[in-house]
Amino acid sequence: MAAQKLTRGRLIQIIVLMIILITAFVWRTVTYQAQPITKVKAKVCSLNAGNCLFNINNKTVTAALLPVAPKADIPLILNIKNVDIKPSANVSGVSMNMGSLPVIFKQKNDGWSGEFIVPQCTHDNMTWVIDIKVNDNIYSSEFTVTK
C-alpha cells in the first residue's frame, strides 16, 4: 500500500471510527451479565469406591471410572449411563494445581464413554474432581490417583 499524507478528512475518519469502537467496547463491558450455572454437589461421591449416582431429569444416571484404582499417565475411562444428551466434563486437580483436562465423550450402546489421562506428580496420591455438565447443571465427583 502506498504511503498517503494524513489529511484532515482522513484524521476525522480515524477519530470517528475509534470513538465508535471504544463506545461499543465500553457498552458491552458495562451491560455484561454472566450466565448462571448451577453446580449440583453430590454427597462428595468418590469414584474410587465405585459408581456415582446422579438424578438428572428424574432419571438415575450412573458415572463410573475405569480402572477403579486409577494410576497417573495411563488412560482412564469415564462411563456415563442413562443420559440422552451428550455430556461434557472437565477434570481438575483438588490437592494441587495441575490444570484442567477436558473429557471428550463418544456415544456407546448403553451411554457415553470418555477417555483422559492425568499427569504424574511428585506426590504419591493426587485428588482430582470431575465436573460433568448436562443441561447447564454441573455434577461433581472426586477420585484419587496414585503414581
N, C-alpha and C positions, 0 to 999 in steps of 0.2 A: 504494500500500500504506500503510495507516495505521501510524503510529508506535506501537510497543509498548514497555512497560517491559521492561528486561532483568532477567528473574527468574533465580533460582538454577538452576532446571531448564534454562532456555534457555542460560545460560552454560555449564553442564556439557555440554549437547548440542553447542555450538560447539567446546568444547575437545576433546571426544572425536573429532569429525569432523576437526579439524585434526591430531590425533595420527595418525589413520588415514591421512590424505593424506600427511603427512610421512614416515610409515613406508613407504608404498608407493613414494614418490619415492626414498628412500634405498635401499630394497631393489633397485629397478630400476637405480639407479646403480652399486651395488656388484656386482651379478651380471651386468652388461652385458658381452658379448663381441662384438667386431666380426666380421662375416662376412669370411672371407679371400677376396680377389680376386687372382688371378694375372695378372700383366702379362707378356705374351709380347712381348719386344722383338725386332722383326725386325732384320736386319743394317742398321739405320738406312736403311730404304728411302726413297728420295726420289721423291715423286710427280711432281716436275718432270722427272725423267729418263724417266718412262714408268710402266708398270703396276707395282704391288707384288703379290707373290705370297705367300700365307699357306697353311699346311697346317692345315685345320680338319676334324676327323673323317675323316682320311685322304682328304680332297679338296683339290685345289689351288684356292684361292679367289683371284680377281683383283680388285684395287681400282684404279680409275683416276680421275683428276681431270681434269675438262674446264673450261675450256681448259687445255692443257698448260702454257702460260705465264700463270698467273693474275695478275690485277690486283685492286687494292683497289676496293671499292664497286661491283663487278659480280657478278652471280650466278655461283657456282661449283657444279658438279655432281659429286658423288661417286657413281660407279657401282661396285657390288659384284656380282660374278657367281659362280655356282656355290654359293650358300648357300640352304638351305631355310628356315631360321629368320630372322625379321626381326631385323636388326642394329640397334644403337643406336650413336650416335657423338657425341663432343664434340670441338670444335676449340678449342684454346687457344694463346696466344702463348708462344713459347720465348724469343725475343730481347727481349721486353718484355711487361709485364703488361697485356694488353688484354682480360682476362676470358675466359670460356668460352662458346662458342656451341654450342647443340645442333643436330644434324642430324636432320631428320625424313625418314624413308625411305618411299617408295611402291614397291609391287611392280610390276615390269615383266615382260615375257615372259622375258627372259634373266637376271633377278636383281632387285636393288634399286637405286633411284636416290634420292639425297638432295640437296637444294639448300640452300645457305647463302651468306651474304655476309660477308666480313671487312671491318672498318672500316679507313679510311685513317689513317695515322700521319704524324708529321713525318719519319721516316726513309724513305729511298728503297726499302730492302728490309726485309721483315719475315719472320722464320721462324716457322712455325706447325706444330703437331703435331695429327694426327687420331688419337684413341683410339677404335678400333672395338671394340665389345663384342658378343661372340657366346658364348653358353653360359657366362657368368661368366668368360670369358677376354678379355683386352684385347690387341688388336693395334695397334701404333703405327706411324705413318708421318709423315714430315715433308715440308713443301713451303715454298717461298719465294714471297712475293707482292711485286710491285713496284707503285709508285704509278701 
